[in-house]
Amino acid sequence: MSIEVTMRHSDVRIEAMREYAVKRMEKLAEKFPKVTTINIVIDIDAKKHMYMAEVVANRLGSTAVGAKEFSESAKSVIDAAAARAERQLLRMRVKARKGAVREQRAASVKN
């Protein structure tokens, strides 16, 4: 499992934000073990005092989810993007399980 953090237009606090992003994405990876790579891009707009975080999680070779959030706080934007990606991954997991259950039921009816 690899986690890649990219900072754009960064300022002095890059290491603290990078460490926080990696720690938060590790929590996401623990909940979803089939996720193979997570890329997070943090962009800082100094004029508007806004942060943007984009999370792209790849699951078994294909892009599973992408989440993009904007906020005035660096930690809150990372948390919000991770929470949105987590909801999308959870929704994907539920749909996959429901599909597997339907296939099993269909196979058992035929027998």
Buried (B, 14 or more C-beta within 10 A) or exposed (E): EEBEBEBEEBEEEBEEBBEBBBEBBEEBBEEBEBBBBBBBBBBBEEEEEBBBBBBBBBBEEEEBBBBBBBBEEBBEBBBBBBBBBBEBBEEBBEEEEEEEEEEEEEEEEEE
